[in-house]
Amino acid sequence: MNEGGHVDAQFSEVDRIMQAAGLTVTDLAHLTPFSRSTIYNWRSGKKRPNPFYRSTLTGWMALITKAIDRNRLPLPVHLTGKERAQAIKRVLAEVKRLS
C-alpha cells in the first residue's frame, strides 16, 4: 500500500509494518515529525536516519505495531483525506493511552 518503488533493506521492517497497518508514506509523514521526502529518502536508501531519528521512528513503529495487534489498524478503506488522518491519530492516541 506504500507509495514509491524500491525499499532499502534497512527500512524493510518499517515498510512491512506500514503495509500491515495500511499506512502510506503520506500517512506516516502526517503522524510523525518527518517529511514525506525524508521518509522517501530513508526508504530508498539515499539517506539514513541519525540515531535520534532512528529511535523516534522505532517508537512510532512500536506504537503502530500495537495498533495492528489490537486490530485497530488497518482502517476501513472508505476513509480518505482528513477523515483518514484524524482516525489514524485517534487510534494511535487510544493505543498509547492504553499501553
C-alpha positions as CSV (number, residue, x, y, z in Angstrom):
1,M,0.0,0.0,0.0
2,N,3.0,2.3,0.3
3,E,3.9,4.8,-2.4
4,G,7.0,4.5,-4.4
5,G,9.4,1.8,-5.7
6,H,12.4,0.1,-4.2
7,V,12.7,-0.2,-0.4
8,D,16.2,-0.2,1.2
9,A,16.9,-3.4,3.2
10,Q,17.5,-1.3,6.4
11,F,14.0,0.2,6.0
12,S,12.2,-3.1,5.1
13,E,10.9,-3.7,8.7
14,V,9.4,-0.2,8.8
15,D,7.9,-0.8,5.4
16,R,6.5,-4.2,6.4
17,I,4.8,-2.5,9.5
18,M,3.4,0.3,7.3
19,Q,2.0,-2.2,4.9
20,A,0.4,-4.3,7.7
21,A,-1.2,-1.1,9.1
22,G,-2.3,0.1,5.7
23,L,-0.3,3.3,6.0
24,T,1.3,5.2,3.2
25,V,4.3,7.4,3.3
26,T,1.9,10.4,3.4
27,D,0.1,8.9,6.4
28,L,3.4,8.4,8.2
29,A,4.5,11.9,7.4
30,H,1.3,13.3,8.9
31,L,1.8,11.3,12.1
32,T,5.5,11.9,12.7
33,P,7.8,14.9,12.7
34,F,9.3,13.6,9.4
35,S,8.5,15.0,6.0
36,R,7.5,12.8,3.1
37,S,10.7,13.5,1.3
38,T,12.7,12.4,4.3
39,I,10.8,9.2,4.6
40,Y,11.2,8.5,0.8
41,N,15.0,9.1,1.1
42,W,15.2,6.6,4.0
43,R,13.0,4.1,2.1
44,S,15.2,4.3,-1.0
45,G,18.5,4.2,1.0
46,K,19.6,7.6,-0.3
47,K,19.9,8.7,3.3
48,R,19.9,7.1,6.7
49,P,18.2,8.4,9.8
50,N,20.5,9.7,12.5
51,P,20.4,7.8,15.9
52,F,17.8,10.2,17.4
53,Y,15.5,10.0,14.3
54,R,16.0,6.2,14.2
55,S,14.9,6.0,17.9
56,T,11.9,8.2,17.2
57,L,10.9,6.1,14.2
58,T,11.3,2.9,16.2
59,G,9.0,4.3,18.9
60,W,6.3,5.1,16.2
61,M,6.7,1.7,14.7
62,A,6.2,0.1,18.1
63,L,3.0,2.1,18.6
64,I,1.7,1.2,15.2
65,T,2.5,-2.5,15.8
66,K,0.4,-2.4,19.0
67,A,-2.5,-0.9,17.0
68,I,-2.2,-3.7,14.5
69,D,-2.0,-6.3,17.3
70,R,-5.2,-4.8,18.8
71,N,-6.9,-4.9,15.4
72,R,-7.2,-1.1,15.3
73,L,-5.2,-0.8,12.1
74,P,-5.6,-1.0,9.2
75,L,-8.5,1.3,8.9
76,P,-11.6,0.8,6.7
77,V,-10.7,1.7,3.1
78,H,-13.6,4.1,2.7
79,L,-11.8,6.7,4.9
80,T,-9.8,9.3,2.9
81,G,-8.1,12.6,3.4
82,K,-8.5,14.5,6.6
83,E,-11.0,12.0,7.9
84,R,-8.4,9.2,7.5
85,A,-5.6,11.2,9.1
86,Q,-7.8,12.1,12.1
87,A,-8.9,8.5,12.5
88,I,-5.3,7.2,12.4
89,K,-4.3,9.8,15.1
90,R,-7.3,8.9,17.3
91,V,-6.4,5.2,17.0
92,L,-2.8,5.7,17.9
93,A,-3.6,8.1,20.8
94,E,-6.0,5.5,22.2
95,V,-3.5,2.7,21.9
96,K,-0.8,4.9,23.5
97,R,-3.2,5.7,26.4
98,L,-4.0,2.0,27.0
99,S,-0.3,0.9,26.9
